């Protein structure tokens, strides 16, 4: 594979990791409403469950949404601001 082909395949990186406070801010501002929505939606089904069981249901769903849906969107939306 030529160098030109590798450049086309390899994504470009800014070389700078986002500042931790910006990463924290974006994550918290997304995770809080997500967990609030999930717990509100699941409340009729699991309100009598112990806390550990409710978390065992909600955490994998929240993490999956964060990894495959929300974080990629956040990177597109806030990537330039986070890398400044």
C-alpha positions as CSV (number, residue, x, y, z in Angstrom):
1,X,0.0,0.0,0.0
2,X,1.4,3.4,-1.0
3,X,1.9,6.2,1.5
4,X,-0.9,8.2,-0.3
5,X,-3.4,5.4,0.2
6,X,-2.5,5.1,3.8
7,X,-3.1,8.9,4.3
8,X,-6.5,8.5,2.8
9,X,-7.4,5.6,5.1
10,X,-5.8,7.0,8.3
11,X,-8.0,9.6,10.1
12,X,-6.3,12.9,10.8
13,X,-5.8,13.9,14.4
14,X,-5.2,17.3,15.7
15,X,-2.3,15.9,17.9
16,X,-3.8,17.5,21.0
17,X,-5.9,15.6,23.5
18,X,-8.8,17.6,24.8
19,X,-8.4,19.3,28.1
20,X,-9.7,17.2,30.9
21,X,-12.1,19.8,32.2
22,X,-13.7,20.1,28.8
23,X,-14.0,16.4,28.4
24,X,-15.5,16.2,31.9
25,X,-18.0,19.1,31.1
26,X,-19.2,17.5,27.9
27,X,-19.5,14.1,29.4
28,X,-21.4,15.2,32.5
29,X,-23.7,17.5,30.5
30,X,-24.7,14.5,28.4
31,X,-24.6,11.7,31.0
32,X,-26.8,13.4,33.6
33,X,-29.8,13.9,31.3
34,X,-29.3,10.4,29.8
35,X,-29.4,8.7,33.2
36,X,-32.3,10.9,34.3
37,X,-34.3,9.9,31.1
38,X,-33.4,6.2,31.4
39,X,-34.3,6.1,35.1
40,X,-37.6,7.9,34.4
41,X,-38.5,5.6,31.5
42,X,-37.6,2.5,33.4
43,X,-39.2,3.5,36.7
44,X,-42.6,1.8,36.1
45,X,-40.8,-1.5,35.4
46,X,-38.1,-1.5,38.1
47,X,-39.2,0.8,40.9
48,X,-39.4,-2.1,43.4
49,X,-36.1,-3.5,42.4
50,X,-33.0,-3.0,44.7
51,X,-30.7,-0.2,43.7
52,X,-28.0,-2.6,42.5
53,X,-30.4,-4.4,40.2
54,X,-31.7,-1.1,38.7
55,X,-28.1,0.0,38.1
56,X,-27.3,-3.4,36.5
57,X,-30.0,-2.6,34.0
58,X,-29.4,1.1,33.4
59,X,-25.6,1.3,33.3
60,X,-25.0,-1.1,30.4
61,X,-27.7,0.7,28.4
62,X,-26.2,4.2,29.2
63,X,-22.7,3.0,28.4
64,X,-23.7,1.5,25.1
65,X,-25.5,4.7,24.1
66,X,-22.5,6.8,25.2
67,X,-20.0,4.7,23.2
68,X,-21.9,4.1,20.0
69,X,-24.3,7.0,19.7
70,X,-23.6,10.0,21.9
71,X,-19.8,10.2,22.0
72,X,-19.4,10.0,18.2
73,X,-21.9,12.8,18.0
74,X,-20.1,14.8,20.7
75,X,-16.8,14.4,18.9
76,X,-18.3,15.8,15.7
77,X,-20.2,18.6,17.5
78,X,-17.6,19.7,20.1
79,X,-14.3,18.4,18.7
80,X,-12.9,21.7,17.5
81,X,-13.7,23.4,20.8
82,X,-12.4,20.5,22.9
83,X,-9.0,20.5,21.0
84,X,-8.4,24.2,21.4
